[in-house]
Amino acid sequence: MTDEITTKRCSYCKQIKPLSEFAKHRYRKDGHGTVCKICQKKYCQRENFKITQKRYMQTPEGRTVHRKRTYKYLKRHPQIRRKIYLKSVYKMTIEEYTGLLLKQNGCCAICGKNQSEIGLFQIDHKHSTGKIRGLLCAKCNWLLGMANENIDILKNAILYIEKSLEK
């Protein structure tokens, strides 16, 4: 007489369900995963699932594939990589980025260099709040970062340069 297990408790919803409600998992003793298919689907449909998931990623076609396979895909599609980066780091869409770029007439907010001279702009934001201030070229963004966004340091730098020009 064999004691074959026919039910299992879902680790997510804590309900006891038949084994047919669980996906197959070859490394588990009973051959099935710990989360039922319904809970797994809910988990995958969460907002930001594409960004927070580490091993798997959603392609634009809607397929879930292993991240190692998508690296080559993203390398070939930089516009999709940029879209994912803006959303995950700055909570910003491509449309918002383009709107900010148009608002600045395609130029750096500090030095005024055109995007054609620079390439992609860096997004300047206040580190304490995360609020986006504008788009800067790499040099201007570096300037603000090295001065720790301190107005006094930047004023002293201006005075220093003016003094050196007088001599």
Secondary structure as the mmCIF struct_conf table of DSSP 4:
data_model
#
loop_
_struct_conf.conf_type_id
_struct_conf.id
_struct_conf.beg_label_comp_id
_struct_conf.beg_label_asym_id
_struct_conf.beg_label_seq_id
_struct_conf.end_label_comp_id
_struct_conf.end_label_asym_id
_struct_conf.end_label_seq_id
STRN STRN1 THR A 7 ARG A 9
TURN_TY1_P TURN_TY1_P1 SER A 11 CYS A 13
STRN STRN2 ILE A 16 PRO A 18
HELX_RH_3T_P HELX_RH_3T_P1 LEU A 19 GLU A 21
STRN STRN3 PHE A 22 LYS A 24
TURN_TY1_P TURN_TY1_P2 ARG A 26 TYR A 27
BEND BEND1 ARG A 28 ARG A 28
TURN_TY1_P TURN_TY1_P3 LYS A 29 ASP A 30
BEND BEND2 GLY A 31 GLY A 31
STRN STRN4 HIS A 32 CYS A 36
HELX_RH_AL_P HELX_RH_AL_P1 LYS A 37 CYS A 44
TURN_TY1_P TURN_TY1_P4 GLN A 45 GLN A 45
BEND BEND3 ARG A 46 ARG A 46
TURN_TY1_P TURN_TY1_P5 GLU A 47 ASN A 48
HELX_RH_AL_P HELX_RH_AL_P2 PHE A 49 THR A 52
BEND BEND4 LYS A 54 ARG A 55
STRN STRN5 TYR A 56 GLN A 58
TURN_TY1_P TURN_TY1_P6 PRO A 60 GLU A 61
BEND BEND5 GLY A 62 GLY A 62
STRN STRN6 THR A 64 HIS A 66
HELX_RH_AL_P HELX_RH_AL_P3 ARG A 67 ARG A 76
HELX_RH_AL_P HELX_RH_AL_P4 PRO A 78 TYR A 85
HELX_RH_PI_P HELX_RH_PI_P1 LEU A 86 TYR A 90
HELX_RH_AL_P HELX_RH_AL_P5 ILE A 94 LYS A 103
TURN_TY1_P TURN_TY1_P7 GLN A 104 GLY A 106
STRN STRN7 CYS A 107 CYS A 107
TURN_TY1_P TURN_TY1_P8 ALA A 109 CYS A 111
STRN STRN8 ASN A 114 ASN A 114
HELX_RH_AL_P HELX_RH_AL_P6 GLN A 115 ILE A 118
BEND BEND6 LEU A 120 LEU A 120
HELX_LH_PP_P HELX_LH_PP_P1 PHE A 121 PHE A 121
STRN STRN9 GLN A 122 HIS A 125
TURN_TY1_P TURN_TY1_P9 HIS A 127 THR A 129
STRN STRN10 ILE A 132 LEU A 136
HELX_RH_AL_P HELX_RH_AL_P7 ALA A 138 MET A 146
TURN_TY1_P TURN_TY1_P10 ALA A 147 GLU A 149
HELX_RH_AL_P HELX_RH_AL_P8 ILE A 151 GLU A 166
#
